[in-house]
Amino acid sequence: MTKKDIAKAIAEELGLTILQAKQIIDKVFDSIVKTLVANGRVELRNFGVFEVRWRKARVARNPRTNVKIMVPAKCTIVFQPGLVMEQRVEEKGRRNESAQ
């Protein structure tokens, strides 16, 4: 599903134009990014938690040439799904397994 698909679904459900729904989605995403930059954590109840984490510098190996290279420390964003989301996805997965 793409952002356009989400905007279309929201527009149909709420009686908005697709452009209005897309603008709302963009504002939500911008807000999440700004909060991650400022605070390093965004918690959306029943959905999940976005968190900024630092990875340590490490030595890696090129599998083709076997040459070792230094990978610098870097910032990454992790997502941990909320309990409600996990339960709904797991329930859907069980229904799909039983249908096969």
Kinemage of the C-alpha trace (Angstrom):
@kinemage 1
@onewidth
@group {chain A} dominant
@subgroup {mainchain}
@vectorlist {calphas} color= white
{ca met a 1} P 0.000 0.000 0.000
{ca thr a 2} L 1.336 3.423 -0.914
{ca lys a 3} L 0.737 6.854 0.581
{ca lys a 4} L -1.578 7.570 -2.356
{ca asp a 5} L -3.644 4.459 -1.562
{ca ile a 6} L -3.912 5.514 2.084
{ca ala a 7} L -4.963 9.036 1.068
{ca lys a 8} L -7.604 7.625 -1.265
{ca ala a 9} L -9.041 5.358 1.447
{ca ile a 10} L -9.121 8.195 4.005
{ca ala a 11} L -10.675 10.593 1.490
{ca glu a 12} L -13.462 8.133 0.678
{ca glu a 13} L -14.146 7.335 4.341
{ca leu a 14} L -14.159 10.946 5.584
{ca gly a 15} L -15.591 12.686 2.525
{ca leu a 16} L -12.417 14.661 1.788
{ca thr a 17} L -10.616 15.202 -1.472
{ca ile a 18} L -7.580 13.012 -2.101
{ca leu a 19} L -5.407 16.153 -2.022
{ca gln a 20} L -6.725 17.119 1.432
{ca ala a 21} L -6.148 13.606 2.767
{ca lys a 22} L -2.620 13.565 1.303
{ca gln a 23} L -1.846 16.912 2.957
{ca ile a 24} L -3.022 15.549 6.320
{ca ile a 25} L -0.887 12.425 5.912
{ca asp a 26} L 2.141 14.538 4.964
{ca lys a 27} L 1.654 16.724 8.059
{ca val a 28} L 1.421 13.644 10.302
{ca phe a 29} L 4.616 12.183 8.833
{ca asp a 30} L 6.406 15.545 9.077
{ca ser a 31} L 5.359 15.809 12.708
{ca ile a 32} L 6.697 12.313 13.452
{ca val a 33} L 10.049 13.156 11.807
{ca lys a 34} L 10.355 16.495 13.649
{ca thr a 35} L 9.630 14.812 16.970
{ca leu a 36} L 12.173 12.060 16.281
{ca val a 37} L 14.795 14.684 15.491
{ca ala a 38} L 13.984 16.693 18.621
{ca asn a 39} L 13.214 13.966 21.174
{ca gly a 40} L 14.339 10.680 19.642
{ca arg a 41} L 11.061 8.917 20.412
{ca val a 42} L 7.452 8.942 19.179
{ca glu a 43} L 4.929 6.754 20.990
{ca leu a 44} L 1.556 6.200 19.330
{ca arg a 45} L -0.696 4.277 21.731
{ca asn a 46} L -2.013 0.964 20.356
{ca phe a 47} L 0.083 1.456 17.206
{ca gly a 48} L 3.734 1.418 18.203
{ca val a 49} L 6.901 3.294 19.076
{ca phe a 50} L 9.402 4.905 16.716
{ca glu a 51} L 12.792 5.405 18.345
{ca val a 52} L 16.176 6.758 17.283
{ca arg a 53} L 19.086 4.485 18.160
{ca trp a 54} L 22.801 4.692 17.501
{ca arg a 55} L 24.720 1.782 16.035
{ca lys a 56} L 28.339 1.438 17.088
{ca ala a 57} L 31.170 1.617 14.600
{ca arg a 58} L 32.262 -1.852 13.517
{ca val a 59} L 34.485 -3.800 11.196
{ca ala a 60} L 32.693 -5.509 8.320
{ca arg a 61} L 33.863 -7.732 5.496
{ca asn a 62} L 33.143 -7.468 1.786
{ca pro a 63} L 31.863 -10.988 0.948
{ca arg a 64} L 33.205 -10.860 -2.620
{ca thr a 65} L 36.739 -9.713 -1.898
{ca asn a 66} L 37.069 -10.650 1.786
{ca val a 67} L 38.496 -7.163 2.415
{ca lys a 68} L 37.740 -5.763 5.853
{ca ile a 69} L 36.269 -2.276 5.976
{ca met a 70} L 35.396 0.065 8.815
{ca val a 71} L 31.696 0.911 9.060
{ca pro a 72} L 31.214 4.178 10.978
{ca ala a 73} L 28.725 4.659 13.798
{ca lys a 74} L 25.354 5.744 12.520
{ca cys a 75} L 21.913 6.751 13.627
{ca thr a 76} L 18.977 4.480 12.762
{ca ile a 77} L 15.253 4.472 13.430
{ca val a 78} L 13.571 1.401 14.853
{ca phe a 79} L 9.866 0.629 15.125
{ca gln a 80} L 8.350 -1.549 17.810
{ca pro a 81} L 4.706 -2.397 17.136
{ca gly a 82} L 2.140 -1.858 19.863
{ca leu a 83} L 0.237 -4.688 21.494
{ca val a 84} L -3.035 -3.992 19.656
{ca met a 85} L -1.279 -3.932 16.278
{ca glu a 86} L 0.591 -7.166 17.002
{ca gln a 87} L -2.612 -8.904 18.094
{ca arg a 88} L -4.557 -7.789 15.006
{ca val a 89} L -1.784 -8.802 12.599
{ca glu a 90} L -1.312 -12.143 14.342
{ca glu a 91} L -5.063 -12.806 14.250
{ca lys a 92} L -5.138 -12.013 10.522
{ca gly a 93} L -2.169 -14.317 9.958
{ca arg a 94} L -3.904 -17.173 11.786
{ca arg a 95} L -7.039 -16.706 9.669
{ca asn a 96} L -4.947 -16.785 6.472
{ca glu a 97} L -3.142 -19.972 7.604
{ca ser a 98} L -6.394 -21.768 8.382
{ca ala a 99} L -7.837 -20.794 4.992
{ca gln a 100} L -5.003 -22.509 3.106
